[in-house]
Amino acid sequence: MIIEAREDVVTLRGNLLENMWPAIQAATNLLLKQHPAGIIIDCGHLETASGAGVQTFVDAMNYIQKQGKRVLLADVPEEIMQVLREVPGAGSQLPVAKTIEEARHSLELQGIQPTEPEVKPEKVILVPLMEMLDWEHGINLACRIAAGAHAEIHLVYLLEVPLSQPVGAALPEAEAAAKETLSRARTRAGQCGMPAVAHVERTRELGAGILQAAKDLQADVIVAAIRPATEGGDPRLERVLNVLLQEAEGEVVIDRAPTGPQA
């Protein structure tokens, strides 16, 4: 077994027949310091793997996720994917990308890294970004709430991960939509004259994802703006709003933009 570590990639070559995690842990720690979003394990040069060898990936995933970071397997040969599916905790939990490039694009989306700021703002405002919400109006409202205060605005895109996929899986189409929305949201906040921090929250359930983001960011206010009622609206919206109103620890502001001309 040959192990190479370069940039954000650990490459394994040869036959993975035993748990190699102790051998690659030091290299992993070094790469994580240089690439805090996460790292990639390139499996494209593996010839064979056993159940014991696949435990390497399980141990790596558990270790890295405990640090709030991500790891993705890339270019996994089909015969090794079959072994992964047979190992408990591997096939259903290990995030896999088709290529190293796809894995890198996925890691570019920054999740929330809970930290204690040197100077805590007077108010932390969270604006969830979801297609079912009028998040443009939500940002405008957040800017008004933040005006005149030492406040932070956090724009959090809720990336809903299907139950059939590991939470950390590469989801190219959904991640591309997330990047586009976050770019537009940052522009809107800039137009208000307020700097904003953008994040992605990967979640199985939208309401729970907003609550987790609020907890990690220690948010004082969640701002959710809704669109005027129309036919064909997302039926999940009412459930999400009820979760926020009933379970959020901080203030929850739910608003709708005016629908008619203003005097």
C-alpha atoms as a printed R data frame, in Angstrom:
    type eleno elety resid chain resno       x      y      z
1   ATOM     1    CA   MET     A     1   0.000  0.000  0.000
2   ATOM     2    CA   ILE     A     2   1.381  3.378 -1.065
3   ATOM     3    CA   ILE     A     3   0.021  6.530  0.599
4   ATOM     4    CA   GLU     A     4   0.503  9.973 -0.922
5   ATOM     5    CA   ALA     A     5  -0.662 13.303  0.545
6   ATOM     6    CA   ARG     A     6  -0.710 16.388 -1.657
7   ATOM     7    CA   GLU     A     7  -2.782 19.574 -1.511
8   ATOM     8    CA   ASP     A     8  -6.198 18.456 -0.212
9   ATOM     9    CA   VAL     A     9  -5.978 14.833 -1.379
10  ATOM    10    CA   VAL     A    10  -4.810 11.597  0.241
11  ATOM    11    CA   THR     A    11  -4.168  9.071 -2.545
12  ATOM    12    CA   LEU     A    12  -4.149  5.342 -1.826
13  ATOM    13    CA   ARG     A    13  -2.444  2.960 -4.259
14  ATOM    14    CA   GLY     A    14  -2.411 -0.822 -4.294
15  ATOM    15    CA   ASN     A    15  -4.361 -3.268 -2.127
16  ATOM    16    CA   LEU     A    16  -6.304 -2.020  0.907
17  ATOM    17    CA   LEU     A    17  -6.466 -5.226  2.944
18  ATOM    18    CA   GLU     A    18  -6.133 -3.863  6.490
19  ATOM    19    CA   ASN     A    19  -7.119 -0.775  8.415
20  ATOM    20    CA   MET     A    20  -4.610  1.874  7.336
21  ATOM    21    CA   TRP     A    21  -6.113  4.743  9.333
22  ATOM    22    CA   PRO     A    22  -3.249  4.821 11.902
23  ATOM    23    CA   ALA     A    23  -0.826  5.194  8.981
24  ATOM    24    CA   ILE     A    24  -2.654  8.090  7.318
25  ATOM    25    CA   GLN     A    25  -3.879  9.961 10.412
26  ATOM    26    CA   ALA     A    26  -0.794 12.187 10.689
27  ATOM    27    CA   ALA     A    27  -1.009 13.162  7.015
28  ATOM    28    CA   THR     A    28  -4.726 13.794  7.415
29  ATOM    29    CA   ASN     A    29  -4.136 16.164 10.341
30  ATOM    30    CA   LEU     A    30  -1.621 18.147  8.297
31  ATOM    31    CA   LEU     A    31  -3.960 18.440  5.305
32  ATOM    32    CA   LEU     A    32  -6.874 19.515  7.528
33  ATOM    33    CA   LYS     A    33  -4.781 22.365  8.931
34  ATOM    34    CA   GLN     A    34  -4.123 23.557  5.394
35  ATOM    35    CA   HIS     A    35  -7.650 22.836  4.109
36  ATOM    36    CA   PRO     A    36 -10.108 23.416  6.976
37  ATOM    37    CA   ALA     A    37 -13.203 22.749  4.834
38  ATOM    38    CA   GLY     A    38 -12.218 19.114  4.463
39  ATOM    39    CA   ILE     A    39 -10.169 16.662  2.426
40  ATOM    40    CA   ILE     A    40 -10.538 14.046 -0.313
41  ATOM    41    CA   ILE     A    41  -9.445 10.419 -0.333
42  ATOM    42    CA   ASP     A    42  -8.605  9.392 -3.907
43  ATOM    43    CA   CYS     A    43  -9.504  5.726 -4.382
44  ATOM    44    CA   GLY     A    44  -8.940  5.611 -8.129
45  ATOM    45    CA   HIS     A    45  -5.636  3.754 -7.827
46  ATOM    46    CA   LEU     A    46  -6.840  1.025 -5.481
47  ATOM    47    CA   GLU     A    47  -6.773 -2.476 -6.927
48  ATOM    48    CA   THR     A    48  -8.610 -4.422 -4.217
49  ATOM    49    CA   ALA     A    49 -10.037 -3.853 -0.742
50  ATOM    50    CA   SER     A    50 -11.284 -6.014  2.091
51  ATOM    51    CA   GLY     A    51 -13.828 -5.320  4.789
52  ATOM    52    CA   ALA     A    52 -10.975 -4.650  7.226
53  ATOM    53    CA   GLY     A    53  -9.394 -2.257  4.747
54  ATOM    54    CA   VAL     A    54 -12.628 -0.332  4.226
55  ATOM    55    CA   GLN     A    55 -12.638  0.357  7.973
56  ATOM    56    CA   THR     A    56  -9.913  2.879  7.090
57  ATOM    57    CA   PHE     A    57 -12.575  5.085  5.526
58  ATOM    58    CA   VAL     A    58 -15.030  4.653  8.403
59  ATOM    59    CA   ASP     A    59 -12.411  5.642 10.992
60  ATOM    60    CA   ALA     A    60 -11.293  8.599  8.866
61  ATOM    61    CA   MET     A    61 -14.868  9.811  8.484
62  ATOM    62    CA   ASN     A    62 -15.622  9.536 12.214
63  ATOM    63    CA   TYR     A    63 -12.407 11.337 13.160
64  ATOM    64    CA   ILE     A    64 -12.809 14.167 10.652
65  ATOM    65    CA   GLN     A    65 -16.513 14.734 11.263
66  ATOM    66    CA   LYS     A    66 -15.894 15.071 15.009
67  ATOM    67    CA   GLN     A    67 -13.810 18.129 14.106
68  ATOM    68    CA   GLY     A    68 -16.719 19.634 12.173
69  ATOM    69    CA   LYS     A    69 -14.996 19.021  8.833
70  ATOM    70    CA   ARG     A    70 -15.786 16.878  5.811
71  ATOM    71    CA   VAL     A    71 -14.150 14.024  3.958
72  ATOM    72    CA   LEU     A    72 -15.183 12.634  0.590
73  ATOM    73    CA   LEU     A    73 -14.097  9.515 -1.226
74  ATOM    74    CA   ALA     A    74 -13.472 10.098 -4.917
75  ATOM    75    CA   ASP     A    75 -13.179  7.887 -7.992
76  ATOM    76    CA   VAL     A    76 -14.086  4.683 -6.161
77  ATOM    77    CA   PRO     A    77 -13.879  1.582 -8.411
78  ATOM    78    CA   GLU     A    78 -17.134 -0.376 -8.631
79  ATOM    79    CA   GLU     A    79 -15.626 -3.545 -7.129
80  ATOM    80    CA   ILE     A    80 -14.562 -1.544 -4.063
81  ATOM    81    CA   MET     A    81 -17.996  0.121 -3.888
82  ATOM    82    CA   GLN     A    82 -19.420 -3.382 -3.563
83  ATOM    83    CA   VAL     A    83 -17.190 -4.020 -0.543
84  ATOM    84    CA   LEU     A    84 -18.248 -0.657  0.954
85  ATOM    85    CA   ARG     A    85 -21.912 -1.644  0.686
86  ATOM    86    CA   GLU     A    86 -21.239 -4.823  2.650
87  ATOM    87    CA   VAL     A    87 -19.515 -3.114  5.600
88  ATOM    88    CA   PRO     A    88 -21.842 -1.751  8.329
89  ATOM    89    CA   GLY     A    89 -21.551  2.025  8.611
90  ATOM    90    CA   ALA     A    90 -19.673  2.345  5.338
91  ATOM    91    CA   GLY     A    91 -21.955  2.104  2.330
92  ATOM    92    CA   SER     A    92 -24.777  4.126  3.867
93  ATOM    93    CA   GLN     A    93 -22.668  6.803  5.574
94  ATOM    94    CA   LEU     A    94 -19.490  7.396  3.593
95  ATOM    95    CA   PRO     A    95 -19.874 10.364  1.216
96  ATOM    96    CA   VAL     A    96 -18.673  9.584 -2.295
97  ATOM    97    CA   ALA     A    97 -17.958 11.840 -5.283
98  ATOM    98    CA   LYS     A    98 -17.475 10.648 -8.835
99  ATOM    99    CA   THR     A    99 -14.248 12.613 -9.348
100 ATOM   100    CA   ILE     A   100 -11.738 14.683 -7.382
101 ATOM   101    CA   GLU     A   101 -13.019 17.783 -9.163
102 ATOM   102    CA   GLU     A   102 -16.594 17.062 -8.093
103 ATOM   103    CA   ALA     A   103 -15.402 16.530 -4.511
104 ATOM   104    CA   ARG     A   104 -13.515 19.847 -4.536
105 ATOM   105    CA   HIS     A   105 -16.567 21.732 -5.779
106 ATOM   106    CA   SER     A   106 -18.552 20.206 -2.933
107 ATOM   107    CA   LEU     A   107 -15.974 21.208 -0.327
108 ATOM   108    CA   GLU     A   108 -16.046 24.808 -1.566
109 ATOM   109    CA   LEU     A   109 -19.434 25.250  0.102
110 ATOM   110    CA   GLN     A   110 -18.600 26.410  3.607
111 ATOM   111    CA   GLY     A   111 -20.580 24.933  6.441
112 ATOM   112    CA   ILE     A   112 -21.048 26.616  9.796
113 ATOM   113    CA   GLN     A   113 -17.995 26.441 12.030
114 ATOM   114    CA   PRO     A   114 -19.106 27.365 15.563
115 ATOM   115    CA   THR     A   115 -16.542 29.735 17.072
116 ATOM   116    CA   GLU     A   116 -16.443 32.271 19.850
117 ATOM   117    CA   PRO     A   117 -15.893 35.730 18.288
118 ATOM   118    CA   GLU     A   118 -13.356 38.043 19.904
119 ATOM   119    CA   VAL     A   119 -16.043 40.700 20.210
120 ATOM   120    CA   LYS     A   120 -19.573 39.339 20.366
121 ATOM   121    CA   PRO     A   121 -21.989 41.370 18.256
122 ATOM   122    CA   GLU     A   122 -24.988 42.936 19.909
123 ATOM   123    CA   LYS     A   123 -27.231 40.928 17.625
124 ATOM   124    CA   VAL     A   124 -26.751 37.892 15.384
125 ATOM   125    CA   ILE     A   125 -29.372 37.694 12.634
126 ATOM   126    CA   LEU     A   126 -29.960 34.527 10.624
127 ATOM   127    CA   VAL     A   127 -31.706 34.617  7.246
128 ATOM   128    CA   PRO     A   128 -32.531 31.125  5.929
129 ATOM   129    CA   LEU     A   129 -32.236 30.779  2.161
130 ATOM   130    CA   MET     A   130 -34.788 28.409  0.677
131 ATOM   131    CA   GLU     A   131 -36.735 28.468 -2.551
132 ATOM   132    CA   MET     A   132 -40.027 28.440 -0.645
133 ATOM   133    CA   LEU     A   133 -39.104 31.684  1.175
134 ATOM   134    CA   ASP     A   134 -38.890 35.241 -0.136
135 ATOM   135    CA   TRP     A   135 -35.313 35.462  1.078
136 ATOM   136    CA   GLU     A   136 -34.602 38.675 -0.863
137 ATOM   137    CA   HIS     A   137 -37.189 40.466  1.269
138 ATOM   138    CA   GLY     A   138 -35.834 38.613  4.300
139 ATOM   139    CA   ILE     A   139 -32.390 40.117  3.688
140 ATOM   140    CA   ASN     A   140 -33.864 43.600  3.312
141 ATOM   141    CA   LEU     A   141 -35.670 43.180  6.617
142 ATOM   142    CA   ALA     A   142 -32.555 41.810  8.316
143 ATOM   143    CA   CYS     A   143 -30.630 44.871  7.141
144 ATOM   144    CA   ARG     A   144 -33.244 47.144  8.700
145 ATOM   145    CA   ILE     A   145 -33.089 45.217 11.964
146 ATOM   146    CA   ALA     A   146 -29.288 45.417 11.946
147 ATOM   147    CA   ALA     A   147 -29.152 49.149 11.172
148 ATOM   148    CA   GLY     A   148 -27.619 51.181 13.966
149 ATOM   149    CA   ALA     A   149 -26.499 48.119 15.918
150 ATOM   150    CA   HIS     A   150 -23.264 46.169 16.071
151 ATOM   151    CA   ALA     A   151 -24.900 43.230 14.325
152 ATOM   152    CA   GLU     A   152 -23.923 40.258 12.179
153 ATOM   153    CA   ILE     A   153 -26.073 38.917  9.380
154 ATOM   154    CA   HIS     A   154 -25.666 35.263  8.461
155 ATOM   155    CA   LEU     A   155 -27.128 33.935  5.224
156 ATOM   156    CA   VAL     A   156 -27.701 30.197  5.558
157 ATOM   157    CA   TYR     A   157 -28.611 28.091  2.547
158 ATOM   158    CA   LEU     A   158 -30.495 24.947  3.572
159 ATOM   159    CA   LEU     A   159 -29.236 22.082  1.415
160 ATOM   160    CA   GLU     A   160 -31.695 19.237  1.838
161 ATOM   161    CA   VAL     A   161 -29.964 15.856  1.543
162 ATOM   162    CA   PRO     A   162 -32.079 12.846  0.471
163 ATOM   163    CA   LEU     A   163 -32.339  9.976  2.929
164 ATOM   164    CA   SER     A   164 -30.732  7.743  0.322
165 ATOM   165    CA   GLN     A   165 -27.474  9.738  0.516
166 ATOM   166    CA   PRO     A   166 -24.973 10.374  3.345
167 ATOM   167    CA   VAL     A   167 -25.340 13.894  4.750
168 ATOM   168    CA   GLY     A   168 -21.892 14.849  3.474
169 ATOM   169    CA   ALA     A   169 -22.399 13.464 -0.026
170 ATOM   170    CA   ALA     A   170 -21.450 15.444 -3.103
171 ATOM   171    CA   LEU     A   171 -24.671 16.688 -4.754
172 ATOM   172    CA   PRO     A   172 -23.504 18.581 -7.862
173 ATOM   173    CA   GLU     A   173 -26.832 20.028 -9.021
174 ATOM   174    CA   ALA     A   174 -28.011 21.039 -5.555
175 ATOM   175    CA   GLU     A   175 -24.592 22.472 -4.695
176 ATOM   176    CA   ALA     A   176 -24.527 24.509 -7.914
177 ATOM   177    CA   ALA     A   177 -27.927 25.954 -6.992
178 ATOM   178    CA   ALA     A   178 -26.610 26.723 -3.502
179 ATOM   179    CA   LYS     A   179 -23.603 28.609 -4.880
180 ATOM   180    CA   GLU     A   180 -25.773 30.679 -7.193
181 ATOM   181    CA   THR     A   181 -28.244 31.545 -4.446
182 ATOM   182    CA   LEU     A   182 -25.497 32.454 -1.965
183 ATOM   183    CA   SER     A   183 -23.853 34.712 -4.545
184 ATOM   184    CA   ARG     A   184 -27.131 36.528 -5.184
185 ATOM   185    CA   ALA     A   185 -27.821 36.771 -1.452
186 ATOM   186    CA   ARG     A   186 -24.412 38.312 -0.720
187 ATOM   187    CA   THR     A   187 -25.029 40.833 -3.493
188 ATOM   188    CA   ARG     A   188 -28.418 41.748 -2.036
189 ATOM   189    CA   ALA     A   189 -26.916 42.231  1.428
190 ATOM   190    CA   GLY     A   190 -24.170 44.392 -0.083
191 ATOM   191    CA   GLN     A   191 -26.787 46.572 -1.738
192 ATOM   192    CA   CYS     A   192 -28.216 47.176  1.733
193 ATOM   193    CA   GLY     A   193 -24.799 48.275  2.911
194 ATOM   194    CA   MET     A   194 -24.465 45.380  5.332
195 ATOM   195    CA   PRO     A   195 -21.693 42.777  5.234
196 ATOM   196    CA   ALA     A   196 -22.985 39.248  5.541
197 ATOM   197    CA   VAL     A   197 -21.472 35.821  6.138
198 ATOM   198    CA   ALA     A   198 -22.686 32.990  3.903
199 ATOM   199    CA   HIS     A   199 -22.956 29.350  4.957
200 ATOM   200    CA   VAL     A   200 -24.480 26.064  3.868
201 ATOM   201    CA   GLU     A   201 -26.359 23.850  6.320
202 ATOM   202    CA   ARG     A   202 -26.745 20.268  5.144
203 ATOM   203    CA   THR     A   203 -29.868 18.778  6.614
204 ATOM   204    CA   ARG     A   204 -32.466 16.052  6.271
205 ATOM   205    CA   GLU     A   205 -35.297 18.333  7.369
206 ATOM   206    CA   LEU     A   206 -35.508 22.060  6.664
207 ATOM   207    CA   GLY     A   207 -36.957 23.276  9.962
208 ATOM   208    CA   ALA     A   208 -34.472 21.243 11.989
209 ATOM   209    CA   GLY     A   209 -31.670 22.572  9.813
210 ATOM   210    CA   ILE     A   210 -32.593 26.178 10.553
211 ATOM   211    CA   LEU     A   211 -32.749 25.447 14.281
212 ATOM   212    CA   GLN     A   212 -29.319 23.777 14.197
213 ATOM   213    CA   ALA     A   213 -27.825 26.707 12.299
214 ATOM   214    CA   ALA     A   214 -29.346 29.130 14.815
215 ATOM   215    CA   LYS     A   215 -27.838 27.134 17.686
216 ATOM   216    CA   ASP     A   216 -24.378 26.954 16.105
217 ATOM   217    CA   LEU     A   217 -24.373 30.681 15.286
218 ATOM   218    CA   GLN     A   218 -25.957 31.673 18.601
219 ATOM   219    CA   ALA     A   219 -28.498 33.610 16.583
220 ATOM   220    CA   ASP     A   220 -30.642 36.167 18.396
221 ATOM   221    CA   VAL     A   221 -33.106 36.595 15.527
222 ATOM   222    CA   ILE     A   222 -34.303 34.354 12.690
223 ATOM   223    CA   VAL     A   223 -35.842 36.312  9.807
224 ATOM   224    CA   ALA     A   224 -38.115 34.333  7.474
225 ATOM   225    CA   ALA     A   225 -40.006 36.227  4.787
226 ATOM   226    CA   ILE     A   226 -42.876 34.568  2.964
227 ATOM   227    CA   ARG     A   227 -44.365 35.261 -0.441
228 ATOM   228    CA   PRO     A   228 -48.025 36.213 -1.000
229 ATOM   229    CA   ALA     A   229 -50.237 33.122 -0.952
230 ATOM   230    CA   THR     A   230 -50.495 31.516 -4.392
231 ATOM   231    CA   GLU     A   231 -51.724 28.213 -5.707
232 ATOM   232    CA   GLY     A   232 -49.109 25.526 -5.952
233 ATOM   233    CA   GLY     A   233 -47.016 26.777 -3.023
234 ATOM   234    CA   ASP     A   234 -44.702 24.385 -1.225
235 ATOM   235    CA   PRO     A   235 -46.815 22.397  1.277
236 ATOM   236    CA   ARG     A   236 -43.816 22.118  3.626
237 ATOM   237    CA   LEU     A   237 -43.747 25.854  4.330
238 ATOM   238    CA   GLU     A   238 -46.356 25.771  7.089
239 ATOM   239    CA   ARG     A   239 -44.508 22.946  8.830
240 ATOM   240    CA   VAL     A   240 -41.206 24.812  8.687
241 ATOM   241    CA   LEU     A   241 -42.735 28.009 10.092
242 ATOM   242    CA   ASN     A   242 -44.468 26.087 12.893
243 ATOM   243    CA   VAL     A   243 -41.171 24.466 13.874
244 ATOM   244    CA   LEU     A   244 -39.496 27.882 14.079
245 ATOM   245    CA   LEU     A   245 -42.312 29.459 16.098
246 ATOM   246    CA   GLN     A   246 -42.563 26.566 18.525
247 ATOM   247    CA   GLU     A   247 -38.951 25.496 18.986
248 ATOM   248    CA   ALA     A   248 -36.587 28.394 18.216
249 ATOM   249    CA   GLU     A   249 -34.903 29.778 21.338
250 ATOM   250    CA   GLY     A   250 -34.429 33.312 20.015
251 ATOM   251    CA   GLU     A   251 -36.730 35.812 18.376
252 ATOM   252    CA   VAL     A   252 -38.484 34.754 15.169
253 ATOM   253    CA   VAL     A   253 -39.618 37.368 12.657
254 ATOM   254    CA   ILE     A   254 -41.978 36.205  9.911
255 ATOM   255    CA   ASP     A   255 -42.915 38.877  7.408
256 ATOM   256    CA   ARG     A   256 -44.400 39.350  3.953
257 ATOM   257    CA   ALA     A   257 -43.487 42.091  1.521
258 ATOM   258    CA   PRO     A   258 -46.262 44.541  0.578
259 ATOM   259    CA   THR     A   259 -48.275 43.399 -2.424
260 ATOM   260    CA   GLY     A   260 -49.634 46.755 -3.581
261 ATOM   261    CA   PRO     A   261 -48.246 50.213 -4.358
262 ATOM   262    CA   GLN     A   262 -46.946 52.136 -1.363
263 ATOM   263    CA   ALA     A   263 -47.866 55.721 -0.624
